[in-house]
């Protein structure tokens, strides 16, 4: 068995690509539009997984945009996606500077949670050992759910 991808249904391609590609730094591996099926599939990979994703079509994140409007509720029941980051504080600051709410700030220097434009929870984990706790992170309260 081999892990291939996780699929998320999205409402807004531009907002989702801004979040996953522009803010989180993921790399677009491929894109397919289906006129007959009225959908677009966009496959992304974490930068360190991009070469392997191109060669093996895994591991990836599949964003599915159905062209006809649908209401997607219950993103919380999905659980979450998890990504390792080089510097949790720098990543969280970058996201906050671009209007992303930290639902669970990295108070411990190890873990934070944010949500995609479609309400999908993402866990960000510090690579290696946790960073030393520091302000303003230590004093930040949780916002909403994750």
C-alpha positions in Angstrom: 0.0 0.0 0.0 1.2 3.5 -0.8 -0.3 6.8 0.3 -1.2 8.8 -2.8 -3.2 12.0 -1.9 -5.8 13.7 0.2 -8.7 15.3 -1.7 -10.4 18.5 -0.6 -13.4 20.1 -2.3 -12.9 23.8 -2.6 -15.3 26.7 -3.5 -12.8 29.3 -4.7 -9.7 28.2 -6.8 -7.9 31.6 -6.4 -8.4 31.8 -2.6 -7.4 28.2 -2.2 -4.3 28.5 -4.3 -3.4 31.7 -2.6 -3.5 29.9 0.8 -1.9 26.6 -0.2 0.6 27.7 -2.9 1.3 31.4 -2.1 1.2 31.4 1.7 2.2 27.8 2.6 4.6 27.4 -0.4 3.1 24.3 -1.9 4.0 23.5 -5.5 1.4 22.9 -8.2 2.2 19.5 -9.8 -0.7 19.2 -12.3 -4.1 20.6 -13.2 -6.9 19.0 -15.2 -10.2 20.7 -16.3 -13.1 18.4 -17.2 -15.7 20.1 -19.3 -17.8 17.0 -19.3 -17.6 16.5 -15.6 -17.7 20.3 -14.9 -14.8 20.2 -12.4 -11.1 21.1 -12.1 -8.5 19.0 -10.3 -5.4 20.7 -9.0 -2.6 18.6 -7.5 -0.2 20.2 -5.1 2.8 18.9 -3.1 5.0 20.2 -0.3 8.2 21.6 -1.8 10.3 18.8 -0.4 7.9 16.2 -1.9 7.5 17.9 -5.3 10.1 15.8 -7.2 8.7 12.5 -5.7 5.1 13.7 -6.5 6.0 14.3 -10.1 7.7 10.9 -10.5 5.3 8.8 -8.4 2.1 10.9 -8.3 2.4 10.9 -4.5 2.3 12.3 -1.9 -0.1 15.1 -2.9 -3.0 17.3 -2.0 -5.8 17.2 -4.5 -8.0 20.3 -4.7 -11.3 19.6 -6.4 -13.3 22.5 -7.7 -16.8 21.6 -8.9 -17.9 24.3 -11.3 -21.6 24.2 -10.2 -22.0 25.9 -6.8 -22.3 23.5 -3.9 -22.5 24.0 -0.1 -19.7 22.1 1.7 -20.5 21.9 5.4 -18.7 20.1 8.1 -15.0 20.7 7.1 -14.3 20.1 10.8 -15.4 16.4 10.6 -12.7 15.8 8.1 -10.0 16.1 10.8 -6.9 17.9 9.6 -3.9 17.9 7.2 -0.5 18.1 8.9 2.6 19.7 7.5 6.1 19.9 8.9 7.7 23.4 8.7 11.2 24.7 9.1 10.3 27.6 11.5 6.9 27.5 13.1 7.1 31.1 14.3 8.1 32.5 10.9 5.4 30.4 9.1 2.7 31.6 11.6 3.9 35.2 11.3 3.8 35.0 7.5 0.3 33.6 7.6 -0.9 36.2 10.1 0.6 39.0 8.1 -1.5 37.7 5.2 -4.8 37.7 7.1 -4.9 34.0 8.2 -6.3 33.5 11.7 -4.2 31.3 14.0 -6.8 29.1 15.5 -4.2 27.5 17.8 -1.0 29.6 18.1 2.4 27.9 18.5 2.6 28.6 22.2 4.8 25.5 22.7 7.1 26.3 19.8 6.0 23.0 18.2 2.4 23.0 17.0 -0.1 25.4 15.5 -3.5 25.1 13.7 -4.9 27.3 10.9 -7.8 26.8 8.5 -7.9 27.0 4.7 -10.4 29.3 3.0 -12.9 26.3 3.0 -12.5 25.7 6.7 -10.2 22.7 6.5 -8.0 22.4 9.5 -4.2 22.3 9.0 -1.8 21.3 11.7 1.7 22.9 11.4 4.5 21.1 13.2 8.0 22.4 13.9 10.7 20.3 12.2 13.1 18.7 14.7 12.9 19.9 18.3 10.4 22.5 19.4 11.6 26.1 19.3 11.9 27.8 22.7 8.6 29.3 23.8 8.5 33.1 23.1 6.2 36.0 22.9 3.9 37.0 21.4 3.0 33.3 20.9 3.0 32.2 24.5 0.3 34.7 25.4 -1.9 34.2 22.4 -5.3 32.7 23.0 -7.0 30.2 20.8 -9.4 31.5 18.2 -12.4 29.4 17.1 -12.0 25.7 16.6 -9.5 23.6 14.8 
